[in-house]
Amino acid sequence: MRRNLGKYRKYEIEELIKLFDEGYSIYKICKKLNRSQKSIRNNLIRLGKIEGEITPKKNHPKNLIDKKNNFSSLLCIILIYICLIFIMVVNPKLNPIDIVIDYLKMIINLF
């Protein structure tokens, strides 16, 4: 089952406070609300129910990718493919498919 993401809804905050006041552990609360322990702990700190320091969010690698770098990588790969295609057209003996077919013909002729 997927975890809930994003901001807590009003009913989730009410449920969180109720469960914490009833003496449930953070682990049991996270199972009931389908949230991470870190999320439960941070919200209890925000609500003033426990002492501690709020843990910062992780920076996901997908958010850190430079789009210009990504475009230049794609452009470089396309240029390499174009060069390989040109080489295979000029000299078909360098075409890997032709090489495999010639090799298979040679093996078949041996039998």
C-alpha positions in Angstrom: 0.0 0.0 0.0 1.3 3.5 -0.9 2.0 6.0 1.8 0.1 9.2 1.9 2.2 12.1 0.7 2.1 15.9 1.2 0.3 18.0 3.7 -1.8 16.5 6.4 -5.5 16.9 6.1 -7.6 18.2 9.0 -8.9 14.8 10.0 -5.4 13.3 9.9 -4.1 16.0 12.3 -7.1 15.4 14.6 -6.5 11.6 14.4 -2.8 12.1 15.1 -3.4 14.2 18.2 -6.1 11.7 19.4 -3.8 8.7 19.0 -0.9 10.4 20.6 -3.0 11.5 23.6 -4.3 7.9 24.0 -0.7 6.8 24.4 0.0 5.1 21.0 3.7 5.0 20.0 4.9 6.8 16.9 5.3 3.5 15.1 1.7 2.5 15.7 0.5 5.9 14.7 2.4 5.7 11.5 0.9 2.3 10.7 -2.7 3.6 11.4 -2.3 6.9 9.4 -0.1 5.3 6.6 2.6 7.9 7.1 6.3 7.6 7.7 7.7 7.7 11.3 9.7 10.8 10.3 6.5 12.6 9.1 4.6 11.7 12.3 7.5 12.8 14.5 7.9 16.1 12.7 4.2 16.9 12.9 4.1 16.1 16.6 7.0 18.5 17.1 5.1 21.2 15.0 2.0 20.6 17.2 4.1 21.0 20.4 3.3 17.5 21.6 7.0 16.4 21.8 10.3 18.1 22.0 12.9 17.9 19.2 14.2 19.3 16.0 12.3 19.0 12.8 14.2 16.8 10.3 14.7 18.5 7.0 13.5 17.0 3.7 15.9 15.0 1.6 16.9 16.4 -1.8 15.9 13.9 -4.4 18.4 13.4 -7.2 15.6 13.8 -9.8 15.1 17.4 -8.5 18.8 18.2 -8.8 19.3 17.2 -12.4 20.5 20.2 -14.5 18.2 20.3 -17.6 20.9 21.9 -19.7 23.3 19.1 -18.9 20.6 16.5 -19.7 20.0 18.1 -23.1 23.7 18.2 -24.0 24.0 14.5 -23.0 21.1 13.6 -25.3 22.5 15.7 -28.1 25.9 13.9 -27.7 24.2 10.5 -27.9 22.3 11.5 -31.0 25.5 12.7 -32.7 27.2 9.4 -31.9 24.4 7.4 -33.4 24.4 9.6 -36.5 28.2 9.0 -36.9 27.8 5.2 -36.5 25.0 5.1 -39.0 27.1 7.0 -41.5 30.0 4.7 -41.0 27.8 1.6 -41.5 26.4 3.1 -44.7 29.8 4.0 -46.1 31.3 0.6 -45.2 28.6 -2.1 -44.7 31.2 -4.6 -43.5 31.2 -2.6 -40.2 27.5 -3.2 -39.7 27.2 -5.5 -36.7 24.0 -7.2 -38.2 25.9 -8.0 -41.4 28.8 -9.4 -39.4 26.5 -11.7 -37.5 24.7 -12.8 -40.6 28.0 -13.5 -42.4 29.3 -15.4 -39.4 26.1 -17.6 -39.4 26.4 -18.2 -43.1 29.9 -19.4 -42.6 28.9 -21.7 -39.8 26.0 -23.1 -41.8 28.3 -23.7 -44.8 30.6 -25.8 -42.6 28.0 -28.4 -42.1 
